[in-house]
Amino acid sequence: MAPERHCQLVVAATLLAIAVVTAGSPRAHAIDSRDKKRQDAAEQSTKAAKAFEAIMQVPDKAIPGDLVAKARAIAVFPQVIKVAFSVGGEGGRGVISKRRGNGWSSPVFFRGGGASFGAQAGASSTDYFFLLMNDESVDGLMKDRFAFGGEAGLAAGPVGRNAGAGTDALMHAAILSYSRSRGVFAGVNLKGVVLKPEDELNLAVYNKTADELLKDPPDGDSTAESELNAFPRALSRYTDKP
């Protein structure tokens, strides 16, 4: 083969290889990014599950089981850090699971914000828990921005095995709120907290927005040993059957 012809073939093959790599790389990056988001979602669910289990393991200081059983949805925002949260850091991320029959839906992902969120904890790490007790409070989550203590009544939740369904907090509040910081767990009134969907994760995991997921919750199989379902699985372990 003539040297000139050989050189032309080498150049053509090289250009073709570059074209193939260039054409394939955006899709490869997109797949890689989606996989990372799914892993991130699974980690958020696992963190929320661990936070919920940590407070429920001490019955005398836990959220009353009958309130958990009556809740229409439960939200957990683990490891909220006031300093990081004020600039949109990792601290303001959480998950919400909605009641489905006797079980719970797979987690829907949200971010939280507001001056009151984390104010009691200074720069320490705090877990926050919200029990949404009626359908109206759950419907409020379908807005672009949902403010606790606005349209929906908010109260510090009762704590311990002797507090439960007959308390004034449950009778008058649509949402019961709690916090756990430095090992201390208590009901806390968090008016002014605003929740917004984290739809980058919701779309990556379910190909649906938070609004769509709350209207038609994803199935949560409490027996499925997946990291994504860690949160609804934890809720099921501490839910009294109606």
C-alpha positions as a printed Julia matrix, in Angstrom:
242×3 Matrix{Float64}:
   0.0    0.0    0.0
   1.32   3.43  -0.9
   2.49   5.49   2.1
   0.13   8.33   1.13
  -2.86   5.98   0.96
  -1.92   4.4    4.32
  -1.68   7.83   5.93
  -5.12   8.76   4.63
  -6.62   5.59   6.11
  -5.0    6.22   9.48
  -6.32   9.8    9.55
  -9.82   8.64   8.56
  -9.85   5.93  11.24
  -8.69   8.42  13.85
 -11.38  10.94  12.92
 -14.02   8.21  13.02
 -12.9    7.11  16.49
 -13.04  10.69  17.74
 -16.52  11.13  16.27
 -17.78   7.97  17.95
 -16.34   8.95  21.34
 -17.66  12.5   21.05
 -21.13  11.35  20.04
 -21.3    8.8   22.83
 -19.94  10.88  25.67
 -23.0   13.12  26.33
 -25.19  10.06  26.79
 -22.54   8.37  28.92
 -22.33  11.47  31.09
 -26.13  11.62  31.35
 -26.32   7.98  32.45
 -23.5    8.49  34.93
 -25.21  11.6   36.34
 -28.52   9.77  36.72
 -26.84   6.86  38.49
 -25.21   9.28  40.92
 -28.55  10.93  41.63
 -30.15   7.54  42.28
 -27.35   6.68  44.68
 -27.81  10.06  46.36
 -31.54   9.35  46.7
 -30.87   5.96  48.3
 -28.47   7.6   50.77
 -31.09  10.2   51.72
 -33.65   7.47  52.38
 -31.15   5.53  54.5
 -30.24   8.61  56.56
 -33.91   9.36  57.21
 -34.55   5.75  58.22
 -31.67   5.78  60.71
 -32.83   9.07  62.22
 -36.39   7.78  62.62
 -35.26   4.5   64.16
 -32.98   6.37  66.58
 -35.88   8.27  68.14
 -38.29   5.33  68.16
 -35.97   2.97  70.04
 -36.65   4.7   73.37
 -40.44   4.32  73.84
 -40.68   6.71  76.8
 -39.21   9.52  74.71
 -40.34   8.57  71.2
 -43.12   9.76  68.93
 -46.25   7.94  70.17
 -46.98   4.91  68.02
 -50.67   5.73  67.68
 -49.79   9.1   66.14
 -47.43   7.46  63.67
 -50.24   5.04  62.78
 -52.72   7.88  62.2
 -50.39  10.11  60.15
 -51.21  10.53  56.47
 -47.56  11.23  55.66
 -44.28  11.49  57.54
 -41.32  13.69  56.68
 -37.8   13.39  58.07
 -34.99  15.89  57.5
 -31.87  14.31  59.0
 -28.69  16.1   60.01
 -29.88  19.65  59.37
 -26.98  22.01  59.98
 -27.95  25.62  60.48
 -24.84  27.14  58.92
 -24.88  24.88  55.86
 -28.65  25.12  55.61
 -28.62  28.91  55.46
 -26.64  28.74  52.22
 -28.54  25.8   50.72
 -26.14  23.08  51.85
 -26.7   19.43  52.56
 -28.49  20.06  55.85
 -31.88  21.02  54.4
 -32.63  17.82  52.52
 -35.24  15.25  53.49
 -37.74  12.62  52.44
 -41.49  12.25  52.7
 -43.44   9.01  52.6
 -47.22   8.91  52.18
 -49.61   6.38  53.64
 -50.65   3.6   51.24
 -53.17   1.28  52.88
 -51.36  -0.33  55.8
 -47.96   0.59  54.39
 -45.98   3.58  53.14
 -44.97   4.85  49.73
 -41.42   4.99  48.49
 -39.76   8.27  49.51
 -40.38  11.57  47.75
 -37.49  14.03  48.0
 -37.73  17.6   49.3
 -35.57  20.48  50.48
 -36.46  22.7   53.42
 -35.69  26.28  54.33
 -36.67  29.14  56.62
 -35.36  31.21  59.49
 -36.84  28.94  62.14
 -35.42  25.71  60.73
 -32.46  24.86  62.92
 -32.62  28.06  64.98
 -32.69  26.17  68.28
 -29.62  24.16  67.42
 -27.11  26.86  66.49
 -24.44  25.25  64.37
 -25.13  21.73  65.61
 -26.63  18.9   63.61
 -30.34  18.35  64.2
 -32.88  15.83  62.92
 -36.38  17.13  62.21
 -39.57  15.07  61.97
 -43.03  16.08  60.74
 -46.23  14.08  61.02
 -48.85  15.28  58.54
 -52.1   14.25  60.14
 -54.69  14.92  57.45
 -55.09  14.93  53.67
 -55.22  18.74  53.51
 -51.71  19.05  54.95
 -50.43  16.45  52.48
 -52.11  18.27  49.6
 -50.21  21.41  50.63
 -46.96  19.68  49.72
 -48.03  19.71  46.08
 -47.46  23.46  45.93
 -44.14  24.84  44.72
 -43.57  26.2   48.22
 -45.32  24.87  51.34
 -44.92  26.87  54.55
 -45.49  25.11  57.86
 -47.59  27.14  60.23
 -49.31  28.98  57.4
 -52.55  27.5   56.15
 -51.99  24.24  58.03
 -52.06  24.22  61.84
 -48.69  23.31  63.33
 -47.87  22.2   66.88
 -45.02  20.68  68.85
 -45.77  16.99  68.96
 -46.33  15.08  72.2
 -43.59  12.66  73.27
 -43.6    9.29  75.01
 -45.76   6.21  75.4
 -48.36   8.03  77.54
 -48.95  10.83  75.03
 -51.18  10.02  72.14
 -54.39  10.38  70.26
 -56.29  12.25  72.97
 -53.86  15.16  73.25
 -54.81  18.71  72.32
 -51.9   18.79  69.86
 -53.46  16.06  67.74
 -56.98  17.43  68.09
 -56.11  20.86  66.68
 -52.95  20.49  64.61
 -52.66  19.32  61.03
 -48.91  18.86  61.44
 -46.94  17.7   64.49
 -43.24  18.57  64.57
 -40.25  17.21  66.49
 -36.5   17.71  66.67
 -33.55  15.68  67.93
 -30.22  17.33  68.67
 -27.24  16.19  70.77
 -29.27  13.16  71.77
 -32.16  15.27  73.14
 -35.51  14.63  71.5
 -38.61  16.81  71.94
 -41.6   18.32  70.21
 -40.75  21.69  68.69
 -42.81  24.4   67.0
 -41.17  25.24  63.67
 -43.35  27.92  62.11
 -41.88  29.5   59.02
 -40.26  26.38  57.59
 -40.77  26.14  53.82
 -40.55  22.89  51.86
 -39.76  22.71  48.14
 -39.55  19.59  45.95
 -36.1   18.31  45.05
 -37.25  17.19  41.64
 -33.76  16.49  40.28
 -33.78  13.39  42.48
 -37.46  12.61  41.98
 -37.1   12.67  38.2
 -33.89  10.64  38.28
 -35.45   7.91  40.44
 -39.09   7.83  39.31
 -39.21   9.98  36.16
 -41.95  11.96  37.93
 -42.12  15.22  39.89
 -43.0   15.44  43.59
 -46.44  16.75  42.64
 -47.09  13.68  40.47
 -45.7   11.32  43.08
 -47.86  12.7   45.89
 -50.98  12.48  43.75
 -50.12   8.89  42.81
 -47.55   7.68  45.37
 -44.91   5.19  44.27
 -45.31   1.74  45.76
 -43.38   1.23  48.98
 -42.67  -2.44  49.66
 -41.57  -2.7   53.28
 -40.07  -6.12  52.54
 -37.94  -4.91  49.64
 -34.33  -4.86  50.8
 -33.29  -1.87  48.72
 -31.59   1.24  50.07
 -34.19   3.41  48.35
 -36.95   1.82  50.42
 -35.06   2.07  53.71
 -37.29   4.91  54.94
 -40.75   3.36  54.31
 -39.38   0.07  55.65
 -38.42   1.82  58.91
 -41.85   3.46  59.15
 -43.56   0.09  58.72
 -41.61  -1.39  61.64
 -43.02   1.24  63.99
 -46.54   1.57  62.64
 -49.39   0.15  64.69
 -51.83  -1.57  62.41
 -55.14   0.34  62.2
